[in-house]
Amino acid sequence: MSDASGIGTLLDLHDQIIDQGGGYWVKIEAWRVVANEEIPHGIRYSLTLHEPYGRRILGYDNAHAVKPPKKFKYAGRRLTYDHRHRHGSDQGVPYEFQDAHQLLADFFAEVDRVLQERRQQ
């Protein structure tokens, strides 16, 4: 049976640390949870890129809700749990989770972009 959504692939990558060269590394954590309003796909995940000294410089996760910007009212708005951190101090911006394959593709494309930018500095 094929895993069209990629959830099996994401779960298989749980606890993996992947060397990105130059001291940079990726850590992947993923586990099943009971699907609910905040996590309708039933997967809790954290995909992070770290610099050589261990500081996170990029992350995709669904560990907490991302509050909408202050200019928007909360009434009737669903708080987003799937989000990404574009740099170490970013509090997170919403990420539209489609499926686990797309999550991995989006994350690794951004890893490549960030590493390319850093190597050009």
N, C-alpha and C positions, 0 to 999 in steps of 0.2 A: 504494500500500500504506500503510495507516494504522499509526501508531506508538502502539499501545495502552498501552505501558508508559511512554511519554514520554522514553525515552532519547535519541531524536533531538532532541527539544526541548531537553533538558538539554545535549547536546553542542553544539547551535547557540548556546547562551548562553555558551559558553566564552570567557573573557577579557572579558566584558561588565562594565562599571561602570555602575550604575543609580542616578541621583540620587534621593534620597528626600525632598529638601527640607530646609531648615534646616541645610545643611551635612552631613547624614547621607548615606551612600552604601552600596550593596551591591556586592560583587564576587563573580562566579561563575566558577569554574574547573571544568572537567569534561573527562575524556578517557578513552578506552577503554584497558583493560589486559586481560591474559589472566585470565580467570576462575580463581579459586583458592579455597581454603578460607576465606581471610580476606575476599575480595571476590568472592563467588559471582555477583554481577550483572555483573561485568566493567567497572565504571565507577569510576574514582577521581574524587572530587569534593571541592570546598571551596566552601561558600556562606557568606559573612560579611557582617555589618553593621558599619559603622564610624562612629564619632562624627566631628564636624567636624575634629578634630586628627589623625585617622587611626587611633586606637586601636580594635581590634576589641572590640565589645561583645556580639556574638552570633555563633555559628558552628555550622554543620553540616558534618561532614567524615568521612572514613574514612582519614585519614593515619596513624593509630596505633591500637593496641589500647587499650581502656579496661579497666583492671583492676577486678575486682569489689571491693566493699567488704571491708575486712580481716576482718570478722566471718564472711565466707564462705571456705571452703577452695577452693584452685585445682584440686584433684584432680577430673578428669572434667568440668571446666567449660571451655567454649569462650570464648575472649576475644572480645569484641565490637569490631569495627573501626568500624562505623557508629555515630556518636555526635553529640552536640550539646554546645556550650559555652554555658551560659546567661548568662554574663557574662565579662568580660575575664580574670578569674583562675580560672575554672572549668576543672578538668582534664578534664572531659567526663563525660557520663552516656550510657548506651546509647540508641541510637535504632533503632527497628525499621524497617528499610528494606523497604518493600513494592514500590514502583516509583518511577520518576523523577517522574511526575506528582504522586504523593502527597508526595514529598520537597519539591518546589517549593511545593506548597500549604501544607505544614506550616511550611516556612521562612518564606514570605511572611506567613502568619498570625501567626507569632511576631514577625516584623519589625514588623508593624502594631501588635501589642500593646506591644512595647518602646517604639516611637516615641510611641505614645499616652501611656504612663506617663511618659516623659521630658518630653513637652510639658505635662503636667499639674503638673509639679514647679515 
